[in-house]
Amino acid sequence: MLRLVLPVLVEQVLALSVGFTDKWLAGNLFPGAEPLAAVGLVAYALAFLPVMFAVPSVAATALVARHVGAGDLAGGRRAAAQAFLIGAVVTLVALVIIRIGGGGFGGMLGLPVDSAALADRYLAIVLAGLPAMLVIHVGVAVLRGAGDMVAGLVAMSVVNLVNAGTSFALGVGAMGLPRLGWDGLAWGTLAGHVCGAACVAALVWRRRFGLRPTWSDWRPNRAWLGRLLRVGLPAGVDAAANAACHLAFLGIVNRLGNVDAAAHSVAITIESLAFLPGSAFGVAAATLAGQYLGARDERRARGSVWLAAAACTVLMSAVGLVFLCQADLLAAWFTGGAGRQPEVASLTASLVRIVAFAQPPLALLMVCSGGLRGGGATRPPLIVNMLGLAVIRLPLAVLLAWPTTELPGGWGEIHGCGLGAVGAWYAMAADLVVRGLAMLVIFSRLRWSRVRV
């Protein structure tokens, strides 16, 4: 398990560093709260762009793991090729929708005009790199199904190094390059993803794991596409619903003003540190569950996920303790020092302390969900996540964050607590606790490990 976890953990650190780089540059190179507020929305968008590839990615990991566990490499190659075909169709549709729909994304989510304009300029540049993101996310998912956790590490090393160097150079005009300012951050991110895609393509096409598809594997096959969609669609709906609810949550916070939006942006970045072990152990749980079930060893499939959940809970609890004790220091680092933007830094520290207490249930949520998806049981996470976000987080965030809420249809208004971003984060913490415990109960049942894929 640790051999699977450690490369993914380092990969997640590098992936997170892409967002860290942009937020650090925004907080230290550009004055005012507007760039930080804008980069917060950009970070959300970049984090949820992989949602478009959730269907082929989750299905590819589950099916490739099953076939590799059963010793059927030909089946693994066919699953990989058909997953790329699904991803290509999704990418083409997304590019057409973006072209027709145009910009205005920042304003739709409640950012003030100046911040929204910065966010829209950034996304207009980066979204041209969707094909590169397809190759990265689906390619890494295929290799993870085969047990290769180093591929993602290599790819994200390339993405991070190119992004950090290019973003800084173009942002400040270093080494004789044009000084593009804010737009330089976006061009750096795009360059990083293009280079990372080239790296992943080379890793998939090597022969080490026997997953290099042949020409015949690329022909659309109704039976294989049906299998992939049967496993991947619930995960795709889950990811899309999660993205929509998180963006709605961001809209709730953005309407509180630039200070709350900037503090939320920085606090989310700090909290994402805790996602590193959760994501890494979740990926390991998915791979182990899929491969052991492919080898018809249900006991080890379940035991490997339990082990991952226990280890991750301990580790994320330790991260929560760091959040609790060092919130002020972390907040000051991202805002260029507590004296530079004191309101943002103070509020950020308060938000980080709130979410510190939700780290153990978040660990259970991420790892148990990963185990279920790796075993092909993609519907339970969908149900739990949709109910938690739509029934608990969003209504409670509105009630706690806003002083008043107008009811639709002219039915009057509801008086809330007016706690601002602090109230929204109380709602988020409550949601994570409920969903983590619910996922633990579902995973404890036996039926998930007997799902046919």
MOJO-V205172 format. One record per residue. N is the residue number from 1. RES is the residue in one letter. PHI is phi in radians with two decimals (* if undefined). Layout:
n->N res->RES phi->PHI
n->N res->RES phi->PHI
This chain:
n->1 res->M phi->*
n->2 res->L phi->-1.17
n->3 res->R phi->-1.11
n->4 res->L phi->-1.40
n->5 res->V phi->-1.25
n->6 res->L phi->-1.07
n->7 res->P phi->-1.08
n->8 res->V phi->-1.16
n->9 res->L phi->-1.09
n->10 res->V phi->-1.14
n->11 res->E phi->-1.03
n->12 res->Q phi->-1.15
n->13 res->V phi->-1.05
n->14 res->L phi->-1.19
n->15 res->A phi->-1.09
n->16 res->L phi->-1.15
n->17 res->S phi->-1.13
n->18 res->V phi->-1.05
n->19 res->G phi->-1.19
n->20 res->F phi->-1.06
n->21 res->T phi->-1.05
n->22 res->D phi->-1.11
n->23 res->K phi->-1.23
n->24 res->W phi->-1.15
n->25 res->L phi->-1.10
n->26 res->A phi->-1.12
n->27 res->G phi->-1.37
n->28 res->N phi->-1.93
n->29 res->L phi->-1.74
n->30 res->F phi->-2.06
n->31 res->P phi->-1.35
n->32 res->G phi->1.46
n->33 res->A phi->-1.47
n->34 res->E phi->-1.07
n->35 res->P phi->-1.06
n->36 res->L phi->-1.17
n->37 res->A phi->-1.10
n->38 res->A phi->-1.17
n->39 res->V phi->-1.21
n->40 res->G phi->-1.14
n->41 res->L phi->-1.16
n->42 res->V phi->-1.07
n->43 res->A phi->-1.08
n->44 res->Y phi->-1.04
n->45 res->A phi->-1.08
n->46 res->L phi->-1.16
n->47 res->A phi->-1.19
n->48 res->F phi->-1.76
n->49 res->L phi->-1.04
n->50 res->P phi->-1.06
n->51 res->V phi->-0.96
n->52 res->M phi->-1.08
n->53 res->F phi->-1.82
n->54 res->A phi->-1.13
n->55 res->V phi->-1.05
n->56 res->P phi->-1.21
n->57 res->S phi->-1.21
n->58 res->V phi->-1.10
n->59 res->A phi->-1.13
n->60 res->A phi->-1.10
n->61 res->T phi->-1.06
n->62 res->A phi->-1.12
n->63 res->L phi->-1.31
n->64 res->V phi->-1.10
n->65 res->A phi->-1.07
n->66 res->R phi->-1.05
n->67 res->H phi->-1.25
n->68 res->V phi->-1.17
n->69 res->G phi->-1.07
n->70 res->A phi->-1.53
n->71 res->G phi->1.38
n->72 res->D phi->-1.82
n->73 res->L phi->-1.22
n->74 res->A phi->-1.08
n->75 res->G phi->-1.13
n->76 res->G phi->-1.11
n->77 res->R phi->-1.13
n->78 res->R phi->-1.13
n->79 res->A phi->-1.06
n->80 res->A phi->-1.12
n->81 res->A phi->-1.12
n->82 res->Q phi->-1.16
n->83 res->A phi->-1.14
n->84 res->F phi->-1.12
n->85 res->L phi->-1.10
n->86 res->I phi->-1.07
n->87 res->G phi->-1.08
n->88 res->A phi->-1.14
n->89 res->V phi->-1.11
n->90 res->V phi->-1.05
n->91 res->T phi->-1.10
n->92 res->L phi->-1.08
n->93 res->V phi->-1.10
n->94 res->A phi->-1.10
n->95 res->L phi->-1.11
n->96 res->V phi->-1.13
n->97 res->I phi->-1.10
n->98 res->I phi->-1.11
n->99 res->R phi->-1.11
n->100 res->I phi->-1.31
n->101 res->G phi->-1.28
n->102 res->G phi->1.31
n->103 res->G phi->-1.64
n->104 res->G phi->1.48
n->105 res->F phi->-1.15
n->106 res->G phi->-1.09
n->107 res->G phi->-1.15
n->108 res->M phi->-1.07
n->109 res->L phi->-1.70
n->110 res->G phi->1.53
n->111 res->L phi->-1.20
n->112 res->P phi->-1.01
n->113 res->V phi->-1.01
n->114 res->D phi->-1.12
n->115 res->S phi->-1.15
n->116 res->A phi->-1.11
n->117 res->A phi->-1.12
n->118 res->L phi->-1.11
n->119 res->A phi->-1.10
n->120 res->D phi->-1.16
n->121 res->R phi->-1.10
n->122 res->Y phi->-1.10
n->123 res->L phi->-1.15
n->124 res->A phi->-1.06
n->125 res->I phi->-1.41
n->126 res->V phi->-1.24
n->127 res->L phi->-1.13
n->128 res->A phi->-1.15
n->129 res->G phi->-1.60
n->130 res->L phi->-1.00
n->131 res->P phi->-1.02
n->132 res->A phi->-1.15
n->133 res->M phi->-1.14
n->134 res->L phi->-0.99
n->135 res->V phi->-1.07
n->136 res->I phi->-1.12
n->137 res->H phi->-1.26
n->138 res->V phi->-1.27
n->139 res->G phi->-1.07
n->140 res->V phi->-1.14
n->141 res->A phi->-1.09
n->142 res->V phi->-1.08
n->143 res->L phi->-1.18
n->144 res->R phi->-1.13
n->145 res->G phi->-1.04
n->146 res->A phi->-1.46
n->147 res->G phi->1.67
n->148 res->D phi->-1.56
n->149 res->M phi->-1.62
n->150 res->V phi->-1.40
n->151 res->A phi->-1.02
n->152 res->G phi->-1.10
n->153 res->L phi->-1.07
n->154 res->V phi->-1.10
n->155 res->A phi->-1.09
n->156 res->M phi->-1.27
n->157 res->S phi->-1.10
n->158 res->V phi->-1.12
n->159 res->V phi->-1.00
n->160 res->N phi->-1.19
n->161 res->L phi->-1.13
n->162 res->V phi->-1.15
n->163 res->N phi->-1.09
n->164 res->A phi->-1.08
n->165 res->G phi->-1.16
n->166 res->T phi->-1.23
n->167 res->S phi->-1.07
n->168 res->F phi->-1.14
n->169 res->A phi->-1.10
n->170 res->L phi->-1.33
n->171 res->G phi->-1.17
n->172 res->V phi->-1.88
n->173 res->G phi->1.33
n->174 res->A phi->-1.39
n->175 res->M phi->0.97
n->176 res->G phi->1.36
n->177 res->L phi->-1.37
n->178 res->P phi->-1.13
n->179 res->R phi->-1.52
n->180 res->L phi->-1.68
n->181 res->G phi->1.08
n->182 res->W phi->-1.01
n->183 res->D phi->-1.11
n->184 res->G phi->-1.09
n->185 res->L phi->-1.10
n->186 res->A phi->-1.18
n->187 res->W phi->-1.12
n->188 res->G phi->-1.15
n->189 res->T phi->-1.12
n->190 res->L phi->-1.08
n->191 res->A phi->-1.08
n->192 res->G phi->-1.08
n->193 res->H phi->-1.20
n->194 res->V phi->-1.12
n->195 res->C phi->-1.16
n->196 res->G phi->-1.11
n->197 res->A phi->-1.12
n->198 res->A phi->-1.08
n->199 res->C phi->-1.16
n->200 res->V phi->-1.13
n->201 res->A phi->-1.02
n->202 res->A phi->-1.14
n->203 res->L phi->-1.23
n->204 res->V phi->-1.16
n->205 res->W phi->-1.40
n->206 res->R phi->-1.30
n->207 res->R phi->-1.80
n->208 res->R phi->-1.04
n->209 res->F phi->-1.72
n->210 res->G phi->1.17
n->211 res->L phi->-1.88
n->212 res->R phi->-1.26
n->213 res->P phi->-1.14
n->214 res->T phi->-1.55
n->215 res->W phi->-1.06
n->216 res->S phi->-1.18
n->217 res->D phi->-1.16
n->218 res->W phi->-1.43
n->219 res->R phi->-1.20
n->220 res->P phi->-0.98
n->221 res->N phi->-2.18
n->222 res->R phi->-1.06
n->223 res->A phi->-1.14
n->224 res->W phi->-1.20
n->225 res->L phi->-1.08
n->226 res->G phi->-1.10
n->227 res->R phi->-1.10
n->228 res->L phi->-1.09
n->229 res->L phi->-1.21
n->230 res->R phi->-1.10
n->231 res->V phi->-1.44
n->232 res->G phi->-1.47
n->233 res->L phi->-1.05
n->234 res->P phi->-1.01
n->235 res->A phi->-1.16
n->236 res->G phi->-1.16
n->237 res->V phi->-1.10
n->238 res->D phi->-1.04
n->239 res->A phi->-1.13
n->240 res->A phi->-1.15
n->241 res->A phi->-1.13
n->242 res->N phi->-1.05
n->243 res->A phi->-1.08
n->244 res->A phi->-1.08
n->245 res->C phi->-1.18
n->246 res->H phi->-1.18
n->247 res->L phi->-1.19
n->248 res->A phi->-1.12
n->249 res->F phi->-1.10
n->250 res->L phi->-1.08
n->251 res->G phi->-1.07
n->252 res->I phi->-1.07
n->253 res->V phi->-1.28
n->254 res->N phi->-1.04
n->255 res->R phi->-1.27
n->256 res->L phi->-1.54
n->257 res->G phi->2.01
n->258 res->N phi->-1.15
n->259 res->V phi->-1.13
n->260 res->D phi->-1.12
n->261 res->A phi->-1.13
n->262 res->A phi->-1.17
n->263 res->A phi->-1.10
n->264 res->H phi->-1.07
n->265 res->S phi->-1.04
n->266 res->V phi->-1.19
n->267 res->A phi->-1.13
n->268 res->I phi->-1.09
n->269 res->T phi->-1.10
n->270 res->I phi->-1.15
n->271 res->E phi->-1.11
n->272 res->S phi->-1.11
n->273 res->L phi->-1.00
n->274 res->A phi->-1.25
n->275 res->F phi->-1.22
n->276 res->L phi->-1.04
n->277 res->P phi->-1.13
n->278 res->G phi->-1.08
n->279 res->S phi->-1.16
n->280 res->A phi->-1.11
n->281 res->F phi->-1.19
n->282 res->G phi->-1.13
n->283 res->V phi->-1.13
n->284 res->A phi->-1.08
n->285 res->A phi->-1.10
n->286 res->A phi->-1.12
n->287 res->T phi->-1.14
n->288 res->L phi->-1.14
n->289 res->A phi->-1.08
n->290 res->G phi->-1.13
n->291 res->Q phi->-1.23
n->292 res->Y phi->-1.19
n->293 res->L phi->-1.18
n->294 res->G phi->-1.11
n->295 res->A phi->-1.51
n->296 res->R phi->1.05
n->297 res->D phi->-2.04
n->298 res->E phi->-1.15
n->299 res->R phi->-1.09
n->300 res->R phi->-1.27
n->301 res->A phi->-1.07
n->302 res->R phi->-1.22
n->303 res->G phi->-1.11
n->304 res->S phi->-1.15
n->305 res->V phi->-1.25
n->306 res->W phi->-1.04
n->307 res->L phi->-1.11
n->308 res->A phi->-1.09
n->309 res->A phi->-1.13
n->310 res->A phi->-1.13
n->311 res->A phi->-1.13
n->312 res->C phi->-1.17
n->313 res->T phi->-1.09
n->314 res->V phi->-1.10
n->315 res->L phi->-1.17
n->316 res->M phi->-1.26
n->317 res->S phi->-1.13
n->318 res->A phi->-1.16
n->319 res->V phi->-1.10
n->320 res->G phi->-1.05
n->321 res->L phi->-1.15
n->322 res->V phi->-1.10
n->323 res->F phi->-0.98
n->324 res->L phi->-1.11
n->325 res->C phi->-1.57
n->326 res->Q phi->-2.10
n->327 res->A phi->-1.05
n->328 res->D phi->-1.11
n->329 res->L phi->-1.13
n->330 res->L phi->-1.11
n->331 res->A phi->-1.12
n->332 res->A phi->-1.14
n->333 res->W phi->-1.12
n->334 res->F phi->-1.40
n->335 res->T phi->-1.86
n->336 res->G phi->1.32
n->337 res->G phi->1.82
n->338 res->A phi->-1.07
n->339 res->G phi->-1.37
n->340 res->R phi->-1.42
n->341 res->Q phi->-2.32
n->342 res->P phi->-1.05
n->343 res->E phi->-1.13
n->344 res->V phi->-1.14
n->345 res->A phi->-1.11
n->346 res->S phi->-1.12
n->347 res->L phi->-1.16
n->348 res->T phi->-1.02
n->349 res->A phi->-1.07
n->350 res->S phi->-1.10
n->351 res->L phi->-1.16
n->352 res->V phi->-1.13
n->353 res->R phi->-1.15
n->354 res->I phi->-1.12
n->355 res->V phi->-1.34
n->356 res->A phi->-1.00
n->357 res->F phi->-1.32
n->358 res->A phi->-1.67
n->359 res->Q phi->-1.18
n->360 res->P phi->-1.06
n->361 res->P phi->-1.14
n->362 res->L phi->-1.12
n->363 res->A phi->-1.07
n->364 res->L phi->-1.08
n->365 res->L phi->-1.07
n->366 res->M phi->-1.24
n->367 res->V phi->-1.30
n->368 res->C phi->-1.11
n->369 res->S phi->-1.10
n->370 res->G phi->-1.07
n->371 res->G phi->-1.10
n->372 res->L phi->-1.10
n->373 res->R phi->-1.17
n->374 res->G phi->-1.10
n->375 res->G phi->-1.47
n->376 res->G phi->1.60
n->377 res->A phi->-1.56
n->378 res->T phi->-1.60
n->379 res->R phi->-1.34
n->380 res->P phi->-0.99
n->381 res->P phi->-1.05
n->382 res->L phi->-1.04
n->383 res->I phi->-1.13
n->384 res->V phi->-1.10
n->385 res->N phi->-1.17
n->386 res->M phi->-1.12
n->387 res->L phi->-1.16
n->388 res->G phi->-1.10
n->389 res->L phi->-1.28
n->390 res->A phi->-1.40
n->391 res->V phi->-1.70
n->392 res->I phi->-1.86
n->393 res->R phi->-1.13
n->394 res->L phi->-1.16
n->395 res->P phi->-1.08
n->396 res->L phi->-1.18
n->397 res->A phi->-1.12
n->398 res->V phi->-1.08
n->399 res->L phi->-1.12
n->400 res->L phi->-1.47
n->401 res->A phi->-1.50
n->402 res->W phi->-1.61
n->403 res->P phi->-1.22
n->404 res->T phi->-2.49
n->405 res->T phi->-2.34
n->406 res->E phi->-1.37
n->407 res->L phi->-1.40
n->408 res->P phi->-1.16
n->409 res->G phi->1.35
n->410 res->G phi->1.23
n->411 res->W phi->-1.51
n->412 res->G phi->1.73
n->413 res->E phi->-2.50
n->414 res->I phi->-1.94
n->415 res->H phi->-1.46
n->416 res->G phi->-1.77
n->417 res->C phi->-1.53
n->418 res->G phi->1.13
n->419 res->L phi->-1.48
n->420 res->G phi->1.21
n->421 res->A phi->-1.06
n->422 res->V phi->-1.06
n->423 res->G phi->-1.10
n->424 res->A phi->-1.09
n->425 res->W phi->-1.32
n->426 res->Y phi->-1.07
n->427 res->A phi->-1.11
n->428 res->M phi->-1.11
n->429 res->A phi->-1.10
n->430 res->A phi->-1.09
n->431 res->D phi->-1.09
n->432 res->L phi->-1.11
n->433 res->V phi->-1.12
n->434 res->V phi->-1.13
n->435 res->R phi->-1.20
n->436 res->G phi->-1.08
n->437 res->L phi->-1.19
n->438 res->A phi->-1.11
n->439 res->M phi->-1.16
n->440 res->L phi->-1.10
n->441 res->V phi->-1.11
n->442 res->I phi->-1.14
n->443 res->F phi->-1.13
n->444 res->S phi->-1.15
n->445 res->R phi->-1.35
n->446 res->L phi->-1.58
n->447 res->R phi->-1.14
n->448 res->W phi->-1.08
n->449 res->S phi->-1.42
n->450 res->R phi->-2.07
n->451 res->V phi->-1.34
n->452 res->R phi->-1.51
n->453 res->V phi->-2.17
